[in-house]
Each structure stands twice: as structure tokens, then as C-alpha cells.
Amino acid sequence: MKIFSGIQPSGEIHLGNYLAVIKQWLDLQSKNDCIFCIVDWHAITVPYDPKILQQKIKEVAAIYLTAGLSPKKNIIFTQSAVKEHTELAWLLNTITPIGDLQRMTQFKEKSAKHIKNVCAGLLNYPVLMAADILLYQTEVVPVGQDQKQHVELAREIARRFNARFGDTFTLPQARIMKIGAKIMSLTEPTKKMSKSDKPETCIGLFDTPEQIKKKIASATTDSGQEIKYNPNEKPGISNLLTIHSLLSNKTIKDLENEFTGQNYQTFKQKLAELLIENLEPFRNKKSEFEKNPAIIDKILANGASRAEKIAQETMEKVRLAMGL
């Protein structure tokens, strides 16, 4: 299958991004044609610091590589290095009703959060995402739960284009993990963990052991002390159980049995130790790549060259279909 997915180089890449998205990629890369993008054009639809954008791009690339994505098996590149993304996005804009974009949940949420800077790019974000996906004739898009609506719109745009101009695009489908599709905030466990929220709400992949211990110790739990999974009645401990399950590869039922009779404090201590162990490679690799930035530059340049060839082939078909 042809796979495409990506993450924005904005904010702090956190545990939720890793567990809900990147962990999926690792399972897919061995038997599929995978393209993993750093979607920097998406990152500039809300206020950002241009002085650190390149640093953030390198950090995301380092996370991809540290997690275990192979640049030999996969195409890994930065979105802005392939101009066909924006060319296709403009063409797809001409067949996308504005009402479809105004109904997008993320547009409503982000425009409310950035009320003084609601730009056209924020509204058109899903069309650019559709272009990212359709440009590579993608069949499956592994995403977190929050991006499902955007993938569904990409599928609808492809269907609409094919109906009007002839069979040109593959219709993509979202792939969402059954467990861990949405990792919740540490301080507000009924709300999704987000890069744009305060640092104490999430575990950053480059957090130090001290930061991890402090964040987990202060994570919101629930009344009582029973280690039991019940998202409706016990969202705090249920979120922590989900994180533990995904990192330890133990079922939630097994964890409930393991911690029977123990309290939240004990469970949190064990979870913090597990996180520190699992995230140590990210801290170490970040230092290694910072010392040798040319490694990442070479991988991204090679990936962009490979992606560009595929993108150009698609755009030839699109222009011909549209009479351009």
C-alpha cells in the first residue's frame, strides 16, 4: 500500500504524537511504500517564530529517525521542499466549497484560540492537507483521531475531482489506532494532549527525567485510589493506563491486575520510570544530531528529490485533466 503521513514542526512534539501517529508508522514501514513528511507549510497558519522554524524541522526529523523510521525504506522530507504541494492545493481550492472548510472542527477550535489572527491559510489548511495526500496517490493515511475529519475531506475532494475531470486520484482512507488514538492532557484528562498547551499538560519527547517525574507526579487523577480503566468515571487514571499500556506492550487488563491493591502514587512512579527509559534514546539522539546536522540535511534532501519525482508525475496528470 501507499502510505502518507506527517507532523507539523510546531510546539513541542509530545508523547501523544508519538503514540497515536509515529508508532503506527513503525508497523507500516516494512511492507508498504511509505512517505513521511514534515509539514512546515501547515505550521505557519498560526503565529510562530521564524527564527526557530528550521530548528523545529530538524527536531521532527530527529524524532522520525530516532523512533526507527528508515530513510532507506521510506521517503522522509520537508513539505516546502516540493513546490507541487502548493500548486495542487491551489487547484483543489477551485473545487472545494467554502462551507466544507468552515465546518472543520480544527478550524473552529484554532480560530477561537487565535481570534486575532484567523488567516485564510487556517481556513484552507484541509485543502493543503488533501494536496499532501493526493499528490502521492495515497491509499492509507495513519493519523490521530483529531485528523480523521481532514482525511475524509481529502477523500471527498478526490472523489469530486475524479467525477468532474476523470479518474485521476486514489481515494485515501484514514488509519486510526484502536487504543491510543487520542492521548489526553495530563492536567485536563477530558481534553486531548496538545502541542499548543502549557508544558505541564504533556510529556515532550525530549523531556529530562526530572521533568517527566514532576509532570507525572502532578498529573490529574480521580477520586479514590483504585487503578481501574473507566474513561467516563475515571478519565485521569484511564489516560495514564493507556500510556503505560502502549509503552509497555501490556494490556490494560494486565496492568489493572498488576496494580491491584496499589495506589496512584505507586502507579505514577512506575509510569515515570517507564517513560524515562523509553524516551532516553530521543534525548541522546537529539544531542548526536545537533553535533552532526549534516546527517539530517542529507536525508531530507534525498527524500525531497524522491518525493518530487512522484509529485511531478501526478501534477502532469492533473494539469492535463484540467485542461492546463
N, C-alpha and C positions, 0 to 999 in steps of 0.2 A: 504493500500500500504506500501511497504518497502521503507523507505527514508534514504538516507545517505548524509551528507554534512560536511564540516569542514572549519576551518580558520587557517592560519599559525600564530604561536606566534612570529611574527617578526614585527619590526617597531611599530608604534602607531596604534592600532585598531581605525578606524575612522568612521565618520558618514556614509560614502559610504558603508562600510562593513555592518553596522547595517541596513541601509535602503534597500540595494539591496539583502542581504542574510538573516541575522538573523531575520528580520521582517517576512520573508516568513515562517521561521521555526515555529514561534509562531502560525501561522494559521494552520500549518500541524500537530502539536503535539497531538491534541485532538483525531483525528480519524485515525491515522496511526501509524505504527511501525517505530519509528524514532531513528536513531543513529547519534549523533553529536560528531565529533572528533576534537581534537586539533592536527593538522598535523605538529608535530615538525620535522619529518624527511624531510619534504618539506622545512622547514625553514633554513636548513643547506646547501642548494645547492648554496647559495651566501654567501659572507663574513658576519659573525655575531660574537657577543661577547658571548662566552660560559659561562662567569661569570653571565650573566643576563638571560640566556635562561629559567631557571626554574622560575624566576620571571615573565617572559613574559607568560609562560604557565599558571601560576596561574592567571594572569591578564585576559587572554582569558576565563578561566573557570569562573572567577568572572563576566565577561560580559555576558556569556551564562546564568548564574543563575539570574543576575540582570534583564536581558531582559525579563525573565519569563519562561525560559525553566525548566521543572520539571525533576529532577533526578529520580523520581518515574515513570513517564510516559515514559521517554526517557533514552537511554543509552548514557552517556556522559563520554568520556575517552580520554586519550592521545595516539596517534598513536604508539609511540615507546614502549608502554607497552604491545603490542600484536605483537609478532615476526612474525606471519603469514603474515603480510603486506609485509615485505621484501622478505619472501620466495616466495610468489605468484608473486611479482614484478619480481624476477629473472626468474621464469618460463615463465612469459608473455613476457619478453625480448627476449626469444628464438623464438618467433613467430611474433615479431614486426619489420617490415622493418625500417632501419635507416633513409630512405628517409622520412617516415611519421613523424618522430621526428624532422627532420631538417626543415620541413615545418611549424612547430608550431609557431604561431605568438609570443607567450610569450618567446619562446627560442630565437628568433631573437632579440626581444627587450632587454631581460635581458643580452644576450651575448654581445650586443653592449654597454650596460651600465656597465657591469663588464668585460671588454675586457681582463683584465689581470688575470682573474680567471674564465675562461669558463671551468668548470669541467664536467666530464661525468655525474654526478648527475643532472646537469642542463638540459642536453640533455634528460636524462631518466626520468625526472620529470613526464611527462604524463603517463608513464608506471606504476610508483608507484601510481599515482592517479587512474589509471584504476584498480590496485590491491585493493586500498582502497574501491572502489565502488563495484567491482565484488565479493569481499570476503564475502559480506553480502547479495548477491543475490538482490541487489538494483534495484528497479523499477523506482524510480524518484530521481533525484539529483537537489535540488534547488541551483542555483548558480547565480552569476552576469554574465553579458554579456561576460566579458573577459574570462570566463572559459567554455563557450559553446563548443568551438573547442576541448577542452580536453575531455569533456563528449562524444562528437561524436566519438573521437578516442577510448575511452573506449568501446563504443558500437561496433565499428568495430573490436576491439581486441576480444571481447566476441564472436562475430559472426564468426570470423576466427577460434578461439579455438573450438567452437562447431562443425564447419564444419570438422575440422581435427580430433578431439578426441571424438566426441559425445556430445550430449546435456548436458552441464554442468552449464553454466552461464545464468542468466537472462539478457536480453538486456535492459540496462538502457536508460532513456530519461532525458534530461535537462528540468528543470522548471525555467523559467525566468519571472520576473515581467514585466508587460506591461509598467508600469510607475515606473521610478526609478531604472531600471536595470543597469544603469550606471550613477553614480553621478560624476559630473565633478569637476575639480580643482577650488578652489576659485580664484586663480590668473591667471590661463590659462583655461578658461571655454570651450575650444575646446579639452581639454585633460582630461582623466579620473583621478579622485582623487586617489592618490596612497600613500601607507604607506612609500614608499622609497623616496618620495619627501620632500622638506623643510616643516617645521611645519606650516608655514603660508598658505600653499596650501590646508589644510584640517582642519576639526574640529575633534579633538580627543574626544573620549567618556569620558575621564577623565579631559578634559579642565576645567579651572576655569571660572567663569562668566566674569572676566576681559579679559581673553584670547579670549573667544567667542566674546565679544563685539568688541575687537580690530580686530579680523580676519574678522568678517562680515562687519565692517565699511570700511575696506580696500579691500574687495572683488571686483574684477573687474566687472564693469557693462558695459554699452554700451552708444552710443551717444543718446542724448535725455533724457527724464525723464519718458516716458510712461511705466507703469507696464503692459507689454504685453508679452505673451508667443510666441516666434518665434526663435527656436534653431538656424536656419541658419543665421538670421539677427541680433538677439539679444541673443547670447549664454549666456552672463553673467546673465542677469536678468531671463532668462528662467531656468537656473540652480537653482537659488535661489527660484524661484517659485515652482520648483519641490520639493525642500527640504521642503519648507513651506507646500505644499500640503500633503506630506507623513506624516509629523509630526502632522498637524492639522486635518487630515482627511477631508479636504475641497477640492473640485475640483479646478483645475486651473482656470476654467471659473469663479467660485465663487470668487476666490481671485482677478482676474482681475477686477471684478465688485466692490469688496470691496475697492480696492485701486485706483479706477478711480479718476483722478484729483490729486492724491498724488505723491510725488517724490520718488526717490530712497532712499534718506536718511531716510524718514519716514518708508518705507517698510523694510529697513535693521534694523532699531531699533526694529520694531515689530518681525522680524525674530529672532534677537538676544535674545529677551525676551522669545520667544517660545523655542528656543534651550536650554537656561539656565534652563527653567522649566522642559523640557523633559530629560535633562541629569543629573539633580540633583541626582536622585536615583543611577546612576553609580558612582558618586563621593562618595556618602555616603556609598554604599555597599563596595566599594574598601577599605575604611578605616576599615569597620567592618571585612572583610575577612583578612586584614593584621593583625588584632589583634587576629584572630582565624583561622590560616592557616590550622588547623587540619580538619576543615569542608570541605574544598576543597579537601584535601588529601583523605579523606574517600570517597567522592563522586566519584573521579576519579578512586580510587582503585576498588570500587564496579562496576563501569562502565566497567573497563578493564576486570574484571572477567566475566561479562556477555557477552562482545564482544568476548572474547577469545573462549568461548564455540561455538559460531556461526562460528567463523573463522576456528576452528579446524574441524568442520563438513564439511565445504567447501573444506578445504585442503585434507581431506581424499578422497573426490570425484575426486579432481584434480590429486592427485598422482596416483590413480587407473586408471584414464582415460589416463594418460601419460605413464603408464607402470612403474612407480617408486615404 
